[in-house]
Amino acid sequence: MLTISRFSTKKNEDYWRNRKIDWVSHYFSPDHPHRDFLIKILKTSPPKSVLEIGMGCGANLWRIKKEFPNARVCGCDINPDAIKTADEVFRKEYPTKHFERPAIDSIADIDFRVGDITAIPFHGEFFDMVITDACLIYIGPDKMDRAIREIRRVGYYNFLFVEFHSDKWWKRLALKLASRYYAYDYFKLLSDNYFKGIKLTKVPKEHFGGEPWNTYGYFITSGR
């Protein structure tokens, strides 16, 4: 079982690291319904600095920067093309016809880097909000504990995960056997790694409107 997990994690990593696509047409959707709920959560404690791990081309960070113009938004992704596209989009080098640009007062407002979740390329305890959004669903048990420790290392206040959760081992196994995705018992996982104030909120069906999000999708919030 462990050997399969390791192979699957590497397969997912290789897929995302080497993917060559038009990132904007495939993934740049700042108005996706689930981002409304993400912003609603952030408004309960407006962030001054945000790090998204597995940011893709930056749709979440774009929306966050518009809603919280004084926040510094940073991110990392395993795919160099995704980071290059995010840099171009935020620096007005990439045409985005349908979305009003957030205000970027200074180049220091944004910082996007190529990096792996098991070695996040930012200093420890630096961000007051750390986010993952459909990122940990690709991380197998062989790397998950290390990934969670890295996430905790870079954040000093709040965390938000939009991921697949189940407290039933057989449901987690069923998802893995049916797909390339991983679900975890996030209450146990985060508690075991010293996160505090863990809260799980089911993703509303209208936000994704399909499986496996309808069954497994959760907004998971916690503190340090």
Backbone as CSV, one residue per row, in Angstrom:
resi,resn,N_x,N_y,N_z,CA_x,CA_y,CA_z,C_x,C_y,C_z
1,MET,0.826,-1.208,0.000,0.000,0.000,0.000,0.857,1.253,0.000
2,LEU,1.913,1.273,0.822,2.776,2.440,0.900,3.503,2.679,-0.416
3,THR,3.917,1.582,-1.065,4.599,1.710,-2.357,3.673,2.348,-3.388
4,ILE,2.416,1.944,-3.386,1.446,2.531,-4.311,1.284,4.028,-4.034
5,SER,1.223,4.393,-2.753,1.067,5.802,-2.389,2.236,6.622,-2.893
6,ARG,3.439,6.108,-2.713,4.614,6.843,-3.160,4.602,7.021,-4.668
7,PHE,4.268,5.938,-5.386,4.215,6.040,-6.828,3.177,7.063,-7.267
8,SER,2.003,7.021,-6.631,0.929,7.919,-7.021,1.283,9.373,-6.752
9,THR,1.934,9.638,-5.616,2.339,11.006,-5.308,3.313,11.514,-6.357
10,LYS,4.299,10.722,-6.696,5.280,11.132,-7.693,4.617,11.344,-9.052
11,LYS,3.676,10.489,-9.380,2.969,10.633,-10.651,2.204,11.954,-10.699
12,ASN,1.524,12.291,-9.591,0.822,13.572,-9.521,1.777,14.741,-9.627
13,GLU,2.900,14.665,-8.905,3.893,15.744,-8.941,4.431,15.944,-10.347
14,ASP,4.781,14.845,-11.007,5.327,14.945,-12.364,4.304,15.531,-13.323
15,TYR,3.057,15.137,-13.139,1.986,15.653,-14.003,1.878,17.169,-13.892
16,TRP,1.822,17.684,-12.657,1.643,19.122,-12.469,2.916,19.904,-12.744
17,ARG,4.065,19.352,-12.423,5.321,20.057,-12.657,5.576,20.280,-14.142
18,ASN,5.215,19.325,-14.956,5.568,19.363,-16.377,4.405,19.758,-17.279
19,ARG,3.271,20.130,-16.714,2.102,20.410,-17.532,2.292,21.684,-18.343
20,LYS,2.024,21.579,-19.639,2.144,22.711,-20.560,0.760,23.047,-21.102
21,ILE,0.183,24.123,-20.601,-1.157,24.524,-21.022,-1.234,26.049,-21.039
22,ASP,-2.346,26.562,-21.565,-2.679,27.973,-21.400,-3.316,28.108,-20.022
23,TRP,-2.527,28.532,-19.041,-2.982,28.533,-17.650,-4.152,29.470,-17.431
24,VAL,-4.194,30.575,-18.142,-5.284,31.532,-17.949,-6.615,30.944,-18.417
25,SER,-6.647,30.360,-19.603,-7.911,29.828,-20.114,-8.377,28.606,-19.336
26,HIS,-7.443,27.847,-18.763,-7.817,26.639,-18.028,-8.168,26.910,-16.566
27,TYR,-7.441,27.838,-15.920,-7.541,27.931,-14.464,-7.738,29.334,-13.900
28,PHE,-7.691,30.362,-14.728,-7.821,31.702,-14.175,-9.291,32.087,-14.121
29,SER,-9.912,31.830,-12.966,-11.345,32.087,-12.786,-11.573,32.748,-11.429
30,PRO,-11.193,34.019,-11.278,-11.360,34.692,-9.976,-12.791,34.763,-9.488
31,ASP,-13.774,34.629,-10.390,-15.172,34.733,-10.000,-15.817,33.370,-9.747
32,HIS,-15.024,32.305,-9.666,-15.587,30.992,-9.362,-16.335,31.058,-8.027
33,PRO,-17.520,30.445,-7.921,-18.346,30.600,-6.708,-17.649,30.242,-5.402
34,HIS,-16.767,29.262,-5.415,-16.161,28.877,-4.134,-15.231,29.947,-3.593
35,ARG,-14.765,30.841,-4.469,-13.908,31.938,-3.991,-14.721,32.959,-3.191
36,ASP,-16.016,33.057,-3.466,-16.871,33.934,-2.657,-16.854,33.481,-1.197
37,PHE,-16.959,32.182,-0.994,-16.969,31.659,0.371,-15.585,31.786,0.994
38,LEU,-14.550,31.588,0.193,-13.180,31.759,0.677,-12.980,33.189,1.186
39,ILE,-13.447,34.156,0.415,-13.321,35.559,0.817,-14.142,35.837,2.075
40,LYS,-15.312,35.234,2.169,-16.149,35.403,3.359,-15.403,34.941,4.610
41,ILE,-14.690,33.837,4.510,-13.894,33.348,5.636,-12.774,34.327,5.969
42,LEU,-12.096,34.812,4.957,-10.978,35.731,5.192,-11.444,37.036,5.828
43,LYS,-12.648,37.453,5.522,-13.151,38.714,6.077,-13.379,38.650,7.587
44,THR,-13.474,37.456,8.150,-13.633,37.345,9.601,-12.360,37.769,10.328
45,SER,-11.235,37.738,9.632,-9.957,38.199,10.192,-9.093,38.658,9.026
46,PRO,-9.331,39.882,8.529,-8.679,40.351,7.305,-7.153,40.205,7.358
47,PRO,-6.581,39.514,6.376,-5.139,39.248,6.399,-4.308,40.425,5.916
48,LYS,-3.110,40.533,6.466,-2.127,41.491,5.982,-1.119,40.839,5.044
49,SER,-0.970,39.531,5.190,-0.076,38.793,4.303,-0.647,37.403,4.082
50,VAL,-0.675,36.977,2.822,-1.276,35.700,2.439,-0.279,34.904,1.613
51,LEU,-0.170,33.625,1.925,0.605,32.702,1.106,-0.317,31.593,0.633
52,GLU,-0.360,31.375,-0.689,-1.081,30.222,-1.214,-0.078,29.212,-1.748
53,ILE,-0.223,27.977,-1.309,0.637,26.887,-1.751,-0.123,26.096,-2.806
54,GLY,0.511,25.891,-3.964,-0.198,25.313,-5.099,-1.100,26.344,-5.744
55,MET,-0.556,27.521,-5.999,-1.344,28.679,-6.424,-1.769,28.638,-7.881
56,GLY,-1.189,27.735,-8.697,-1.475,27.775,-10.122,-1.055,29.112,-10.704
57,CYS,-1.938,29.729,-11.503,-1.609,31.027,-12.097,-2.166,32.190,-11.280
58,GLY,-2.671,31.907,-10.055,-2.957,32.999,-9.128,-4.371,33.515,-9.052
59,ALA,-5.371,32.728,-9.444,-6.748,33.225,-9.424,-7.209,33.574,-8.013
60,ASN,-6.894,32.730,-7.025,-7.263,33.050,-5.637,-6.581,34.326,-5.170
61,LEU,-5.304,34.439,-5.453,-4.541,35.595,-4.975,-5.003,36.878,-5.657
62,TRP,-5.378,36.785,-6.912,-5.956,37.938,-7.619,-7.206,38.433,-6.900
63,ARG,-8.101,37.491,-6.581,-9.345,37.847,-5.904,-9.063,38.404,-4.505
64,ILE,-8.124,37.781,-3.794,-7.768,38.248,-2.453,-7.189,39.653,-2.513
65,LYS,-6.347,39.913,-3.484,-5.736,41.245,-3.607,-6.777,42.311,-3.907
66,LYS,-7.799,41.951,-4.669,-8.869,42.904,-4.947,-9.683,43.196,-3.697
67,GLU,-9.953,42.158,-2.898,-10.770,42.323,-1.697,-9.992,42.955,-0.545
68,PHE,-8.700,42.701,-0.499,-7.839,43.222,0.565,-6.635,43.912,-0.074
69,PRO,-6.830,45.119,-0.607,-5.793,45.770,-1.407,-4.498,46.056,-0.652
70,ASN,-4.550,46.114,0.677,-3.336,46.389,1.447,-2.560,45.127,1.812
71,ALA,-3.116,43.981,1.470,-2.456,42.722,1.816,-1.330,42.413,0.838
72,ARG,-0.272,41.828,1.364,0.801,41.292,0.519,0.416,39.867,0.144
73,VAL,0.400,39.557,-1.145,-0.008,38.229,-1.595,1.186,37.513,-2.213
74,CYS,1.417,36.309,-1.727,2.551,35.505,-2.173,2.059,34.099,-2.477
75,GLY,2.835,33.379,-3.260,2.428,32.025,-3.576,3.561,31.224,-4.166
76,CYS,3.359,29.912,-4.173,4.314,29.029,-4.824,3.558,27.917,-5.532
77,ASP,4.185,27.382,-6.537,3.610,26.275,-7.289,4.749,25.454,-7.863
78,ILE,4.486,24.186,-8.080,5.508,23.281,-8.585,5.773,23.487,-10.073
79,ASN,4.850,24.169,-10.762,4.962,24.339,-12.214,5.541,25.714,-12.562
80,PRO,6.716,25.761,-13.207,7.325,27.054,-13.553,6.475,27.893,-14.497
81,ASP,5.765,27.258,-15.431,4.931,28.016,-16.364,3.770,28.700,-15.650
82,ALA,3.219,28.038,-14.642,2.130,28.654,-13.875,2.620,29.902,-13.155
83,ILE,3.801,29.828,-12.555,4.369,30.985,-11.855,4.693,32.104,-12.841
84,LYS,5.254,31.758,-13.977,5.555,32.761,-15.001,4.278,33.464,-15.456
85,THR,3.211,32.701,-15.657,1.934,33.292,-16.071,1.381,34.215,-14.991
86,ALA,1.444,33.788,-13.729,0.961,34.636,-12.634,1.728,35.950,-12.578
87,ASP,3.040,35.882,-12.722,3.840,37.109,-12.745,3.385,38.043,-13.860
88,GLU,3.138,37.484,-15.047,2.724,38.298,-16.191,1.342,38.895,-15.982
89,VAL,0.426,38.092,-15.424,-0.943,38.573,-15.187,-0.946,39.726,-14.190
90,PHE,-0.254,39.557,-13.073,-0.265,40.580,-12.029,0.537,41.819,-12.432
91,ARG,1.504,41.664,-13.304,2.325,42.803,-13.724,1.856,43.407,-15.046
92,LYS,0.621,43.077,-15.447,-0.030,43.681,-16.620,0.652,43.331,-17.931
93,GLU,1.360,42.207,-17.971,1.993,41.779,-19.213,1.156,40.735,-19.949
94,TYR,0.070,40.316,-19.327,-0.804,39.298,-19.915,-2.209,39.882,-20.019
95,PRO,-2.832,39.797,-21.194,-4.168,40.387,-21.344,-5.224,39.617,-20.563
96,THR,-5.974,40.310,-19.729,-7.109,39.713,-19.021,-8.320,40.603,-19.290
97,LYS,-9.050,40.281,-20.312,-10.118,41.153,-20.803,-11.309,41.230,-19.861
98,HIS,-11.565,40.183,-19.118,-12.829,40.083,-18.407,-12.732,40.381,-16.912
99,PHE,-11.542,40.721,-16.432,-11.379,40.919,-15.003,-10.665,42.242,-14.723
100,GLU,-11.270,43.025,-13.842,-10.636,44.268,-13.419,-9.417,43.951,-12.562
101,ARG,-8.305,44.593,-12.866,-7.066,44.273,-12.157,-7.065,44.825,-10.738
102,PRO,-6.482,44.061,-9.805,-6.291,44.603,-8.452,-5.194,45.650,-8.471
103,ALA,-5.193,46.505,-7.475,-4.164,47.536,-7.373,-2.869,46.922,-6.853
104,ILE,-1.805,47.109,-7.602,-0.481,46.664,-7.166,0.349,47.923,-6.956
105,ASP,0.443,48.373,-5.712,1.130,49.626,-5.417,2.638,49.505,-5.537
106,SER,3.140,48.313,-5.270,4.579,48.112,-5.270,4.872,46.688,-5.696
107,ILE,6.023,46.475,-6.311,6.429,45.137,-6.697,6.552,44.250,-5.467
108,ALA,6.753,44.861,-4.300,6.868,44.084,-3.057,5.513,43.554,-2.595
109,ASP,4.409,44.026,-3.223,3.074,43.545,-2.875,2.874,42.082,-3.241
110,ILE,3.647,41.573,-4.200,3.464,40.210,-4.685,4.813,39.503,-4.732
111,ASP,4.771,38.200,-4.552,5.993,37.388,-4.618,5.577,35.967,-4.942
112,PHE,5.849,35.542,-6.170,5.479,34.209,-6.626,6.747,33.411,-6.920
113,ARG,6.821,32.193,-6.399,8.029,31.391,-6.525,7.701,29.954,-6.904
114,VAL,8.607,29.344,-7.652,8.513,27.915,-7.935,8.970,27.172,-6.683
115,GLY,8.153,26.223,-6.232,8.528,25.495,-5.028,7.622,24.323,-4.750
116,ASP,8.149,23.377,-4.015,7.457,22.150,-3.638,6.858,22.297,-2.246
117,ILE,5.733,21.664,-2.017,5.055,21.779,-0.733,5.850,21.168,0.412
118,THR,6.766,20.262,0.115,7.588,19.682,1.176,8.849,20.501,1.432
119,ALA,9.027,21.580,0.680,10.149,22.503,0.908,9.701,23.885,0.447
120,ILE,8.760,24.465,1.168,8.145,25.733,0.767,9.205,26.841,0.765
121,PRO,9.349,27.567,-0.345,10.465,28.510,-0.500,10.230,29.881,0.135
122,PHE,9.744,29.894,1.378,9.546,31.135,2.117,9.981,30.930,3.561
123,HIS,10.275,32.052,4.237,10.728,31.999,5.621,9.633,31.512,6.560
124,GLY,10.028,30.984,7.688,9.095,30.462,8.667,8.355,31.539,9.436
125,GLU,7.100,31.222,9.836,6.247,32.088,10.653,6.153,33.506,10.084
126,PHE,5.930,33.591,8.783,5.963,34.885,8.102,4.581,35.382,7.702
127,PHE,3.650,34.465,7.413,2.356,34.852,6.845,1.245,34.691,7.871
128,ASP,0.329,35.682,7.913,-0.772,35.540,8.861,-1.940,34.747,8.284
129,MET,-1.883,34.369,7.003,-2.845,33.441,6.424,-2.137,32.573,5.386
130,VAL,-2.258,31.274,5.540,-1.717,30.317,4.568,-2.884,29.509,4.018
131,ILE,-2.918,29.362,2.685,-4.046,28.730,2.000,-3.555,27.591,1.109
132,THR,-4.335,26.504,1.071,-4.244,25.532,-0.021,-5.650,25.350,-0.580
133,ASP,-5.742,25.167,-1.876,-7.035,25.019,-2.540,-6.892,23.917,-3.586
134,ALA,-7.413,22.727,-3.264,-7.291,21.565,-4.146,-5.830,21.289,-4.483
135,CYS,-4.995,21.386,-3.487,-3.570,21.087,-3.625,-3.223,19.786,-2.895
136,LEU,-3.688,19.675,-1.656,-3.349,18.500,-0.849,-4.063,17.247,-1.324
137,ILE,-5.042,17.387,-2.195,-5.715,16.212,-2.746,-4.778,15.383,-3.621
138,TYR,-3.622,15.951,-3.982,-2.647,15.229,-4.793,-1.461,14.701,-3.985
139,ILE,-1.458,14.935,-2.685,-0.326,14.549,-1.845,-0.659,13.256,-1.105
140,GLY,0.185,12.241,-1.304,-0.039,10.952,-0.679,0.459,10.897,0.754
141,PRO,0.125,9.817,1.478,0.517,9.682,2.883,2.024,9.702,3.101
142,ASP,2.796,9.318,2.087,4.250,9.305,2.238,4.831,10.701,2.405
143,LYS,4.096,11.743,1.948,4.613,13.111,2.031,3.708,14.053,2.829
144,MET,2.562,13.548,3.258,1.580,14.455,3.841,2.047,15.049,5.164
145,ASP,2.599,14.251,6.047,3.046,14.791,7.332,4.090,15.882,7.144
146,ARG,5.011,15.645,6.233,6.047,16.657,5.957,5.422,17.918,5.370
147,ALA,4.450,17.740,4.473,3.772,18.899,3.876,3.067,19.727,4.941
148,ILE,2.359,19.069,5.854,1.636,19.785,6.903,2.611,20.516,7.826
149,ARG,3.736,19.899,8.144,4.733,20.568,8.979,5.300,21.800,8.285
150,GLU,5.503,21.713,6.978,5.984,22.861,6.212,4.952,23.986,6.200
151,ILE,3.699,23.627,6.026,2.638,24.638,6.035,2.609,25.354,7.382
152,ARG,2.703,24.602,8.452,2.695,25.216,9.781,3.938,26.080,9.998
153,ARG,5.044,25.681,9.423,6.295,26.439,9.588,6.185,27.855,9.030
154,VAL,5.521,28.012,7.874,5.513,29.322,7.213,4.396,30.242,7.712
155,GLY,3.419,29.689,8.446,2.318,30.517,8.942,2.412,30.747,10.433
156,TYR,1.974,31.927,10.872,2.035,32.209,12.306,0.664,32.500,12.914
157,TYR,-0.408,32.481,12.109,-1.699,32.879,12.660,-2.830,31.961,12.187
158,ASN,-3.312,32.137,10.928,-4.468,31.392,10.439,-4.132,30.543,9.224
159,PHE,-4.937,29.478,9.049,-4.761,28.569,7.920,-6.135,28.237,7.344
160,LEU,-6.180,28.088,6.022,-7.413,27.733,5.331,-7.094,26.690,4.261
161,PHE,-7.751,25.538,4.374,-7.562,24.459,3.419,-8.896,24.184,2.729
162,VAL,-8.897,24.158,1.408,-10.077,23.749,0.638,-9.718,22.408,0.017
163,GLU,-10.103,21.333,0.687,-9.575,20.015,0.350,-10.632,18.935,0.560
164,PHE,-10.240,17.681,0.333,-11.130,16.540,0.513,-10.936,15.956,1.905
165,HIS,-12.033,15.880,2.649,-11.991,15.383,4.029,-12.985,14.245,4.223
166,SER,-12.587,13.257,5.010,-13.515,12.259,5.542,-12.893,11.650,6.788
167,ASP,-13.712,11.434,7.792,-13.217,10.760,8.993,-13.437,9.248,8.927
168,LYS,-13.892,8.762,7.761,-14.084,7.330,7.538,-12.968,6.799,6.643
169,TRP,-12.186,5.857,7.179,-11.052,5.351,6.419,-11.483,4.687,5.113
170,TRP,-12.632,4.018,5.145,-13.081,3.299,3.954,-13.557,4.249,2.859
171,LYS,-14.051,5.433,3.260,-14.427,6.420,2.248,-13.182,7.046,1.626
172,ARG,-12.161,7.257,2.440,-10.904,7.783,1.897,-10.285,6.786,0.916
173,LEU,-10.340,5.504,1.286,-9.820,4.467,0.399,-10.635,4.376,-0.883
174,ALA,-11.945,4.481,-0.767,-12.811,4.419,-1.945,-12.488,5.543,-2.926
175,LEU,-12.249,6.740,-2.403,-11.894,7.862,-3.272,-10.583,7.591,-3.988
176,LYS,-9.594,7.095,-3.252,-8.289,6.840,-3.865,-8.384,5.774,-4.944
177,LEU,-9.146,4.720,-4.691,-9.274,3.650,-5.664,-10.031,4.100,-6.911
178,ALA,-10.940,5.067,-6.741,-11.760,5.539,-7.858,-11.109,6.682,-8.627
179,SER,-10.050,7.284,-8.069,-9.462,8.479,-8.674,-7.998,8.585,-8.281
180,ARG,-7.383,9.689,-8.670,-6.010,9.941,-8.229,-5.974,10.849,-7.004
181,TYR,-7.117,11.091,-6.390,-7.213,12.055,-5.297,-7.085,11.395,-3.923
182,TYR,-6.603,12.213,-2.972,-6.496,11.786,-1.580,-7.411,12.634,-0.710
183,ALA,-8.144,11.965,0.168,-8.863,12.632,1.256,-8.178,12.261,2.561
184,TYR,-8.313,13.150,3.556,-7.728,12.911,4.875,-8.740,13.264,5.951
185,ASP,-8.519,12.716,7.120,-9.261,13.150,8.302,-8.526,14.376,8.831
186,TYR,-8.968,15.557,8.397,-8.209,16.772,8.691,-8.275,17.162,10.160
187,PHE,-9.338,16.818,10.851,-9.358,17.137,12.277,-8.242,16.390,13.000
188,LYS,-8.085,15.113,12.707,-7.027,14.325,13.333,-5.649,14.747,12.838
189,LEU,-5.519,14.917,11.517,-4.226,15.265,10.930,-3.689,16.579,11.490
190,LEU,-4.538,17.605,11.535,-4.100,18.906,12.020,-3.889,18.892,13.532
191,SER,-4.751,18.204,14.252,-4.566,18.098,15.703,-3.244,17.417,16.033
192,ASP,-2.924,16.361,15.306,-1.671,15.641,15.537,-0.446,16.502,15.258
193,ASN,-0.633,17.544,14.439,0.482,18.435,14.101,0.355,19.795,14.797
194,TYR,-0.427,19.836,15.895,-0.477,20.973,16.824,-1.197,22.205,16.289
195,PHE,-2.035,22.048,15.278,-2.910,23.144,14.869,-4.043,23.279,15.889
196,LYS,-4.559,24.490,16.030,-5.571,24.778,17.036,-6.861,25.292,16.381
197,GLY,-7.970,25.187,17.122,-9.230,25.780,16.675,-9.702,25.279,15.329
198,ILE,-9.608,23.999,15.103,-9.937,23.415,13.796,-11.455,23.400,13.584
199,LYS,-11.872,23.888,12.425,-13.291,23.917,12.075,-13.461,23.434,10.648
200,LEU,-14.426,22.547,10.436,-14.697,21.988,9.110,-16.082,22.428,8.637
201,THR,-16.135,23.007,7.439,-17.389,23.458,6.852,-17.549,22.816,5.483
202,LYS,-18.662,22.116,5.286,-18.882,21.432,4.014,-18.974,22.432,2.875
203,VAL,-18.311,22.124,1.771,-18.408,22.953,0.574,-19.835,22.861,0.033
204,PRO,-20.549,23.985,-0.108,-21.902,23.940,-0.676,-21.895,23.359,-2.094
205,LYS,-22.909,22.581,-2.413,-22.941,21.914,-3.718,-22.892,22.903,-4.875
206,GLU,-23.517,24.064,-4.673,-23.543,25.036,-5.772,-22.177,25.641,-6.054
207,HIS,-21.209,25.443,-5.144,-19.888,26.023,-5.355,-19.040,25.198,-6.316
208,PHE,-19.242,23.902,-6.361,-18.513,23.073,-7.316,-19.464,22.266,-8.189
209,GLY,-20.544,21.773,-7.617,-21.580,21.127,-8.410,-21.191,19.823,-9.058
210,GLY,-20.423,19.002,-8.375,-20.059,17.713,-8.938,-19.267,16.891,-7.950
211,GLU,-19.051,15.647,-8.305,-18.239,14.767,-7.481,-16.772,14.844,-7.930
212,PRO,-15.838,14.584,-6.977,-16.059,14.200,-5.580,-16.242,15.363,-4.605
213,TRP,-16.363,16.600,-5.121,-16.496,17.742,-4.217,-17.781,17.672,-3.393
214,ASN,-18.863,17.197,-3.988,-20.121,17.140,-3.250,-20.040,16.234,-2.028
215,THR,-19.240,15.190,-2.127,-19.103,14.246,-1.023,-17.967,14.603,-0.080
216,TYR,-16.839,15.016,-0.630,-15.620,15.142,0.165,-15.152,16.582,0.393
217,GLY,-15.701,17.538,-0.329,-15.162,18.895,-0.280,-15.478,19.639,1.009
218,TYR,-14.443,20.219,1.618,-14.600,20.992,2.857,-13.712,22.230,2.833
219,PHE,-14.206,23.289,3.493,-13.362,24.398,3.905,-12.904,24.087,5.330
220,ILE,-11.609,24.007,5.523,-11.055,23.643,6.824,-10.226,24.823,7.330
221,THR,-10.621,25.382,8.463,-9.898,26.513,9.018,-9.263,26.112,10.336
222,SER,-8.146,26.759,10.647,-7.480,26.497,11.931,-6.527,27.636,12.242
223,GLY,-6.041,27.626,13.459,-5.020,28.557,13.874,-3.759,27.805,14.264
224,ARG,-2.752,28.578,14.608,-1.475,27.980,14.982,-1.392,27.792,16.491
